Amino acid sequence: MRFALCNEVLASMPLERQCDYAAQLGYDGLEIAPYTIFDAPDAVSAAEASRVRAIVGRAGLVVTSLHWLLVKPAKLSLTDPDTSIRTRTLEVMTRLTGLCAALGGNVLVHGSPKQRQIAPGETHAVARSRLVDALGAVALVAEREGVVYCIEPLSREETALINTIAEAAELVREVAHPNLRTMVDCSAAGQTETESVPALLDRWLPTGLIAHIQINDPNRRAPGQGTMRFAPIAETLVKHGYSGTVAVEPFDYVPDGVGAAAFASGYWQGVCETLN
């Protein structure tokens, strides 16, 4: 397993300092939120992508993945009734998929709840159909770029569209392309699922549909800063031979971003050491 930090936790630092600090803490890489380092994430030149990749590499890290994909530019949506907005959003997704490959990443995590809302007056079925169409198209791009695109189940407080791994898996199976899969966000799963995260992993990892893991507590803090137990999660990942990335993604930084990143690293590495 590779161990990554979602870089927005350290967004107050220049990228070089983010990388140096994450490396000092024992992270293997960064999961990058493109809006934190690029003014126009959908228009990053090959030279700029190469520069960023080199900065990460000089610290001994890799870019593992991208997430928070549709924060910039503004006014994006995969489910909007306006065809031009959906077309523009798919163009951005296509460019970000290429950016992920250029940065050396191999997974994109599609959360972006505001950009997949059910429009007023429309049905769940219509919104879902539009989401399926878009993800089917971007799966072809992901295949071309050699990366995996993951639809992320999110809590019902964030979106009414794709809340559970079962719902995400159904969508992935409908698209039926190996470069489209889903993932587990522990915080969202803890808020929404009826099974524990270890039980979910036991059920879904053998299907091959899970391509990424984000660790965080249902209280939205770092792993170990709430009531969720992460040792059984680590044990289950090891049991199933999971070899992807485990990314730390808190939303509530306690005591701050620097402290949350440090706490999460020490906690998760301590958990993993007990398994050896």
Order of alpha helices (4+ residues) and beta strands (2+ residues): beta-alpha-beta-alpha-beta-alpha-beta-alpha-beta-alpha-beta-alpha-alpha-beta-alpha-beta-alpha
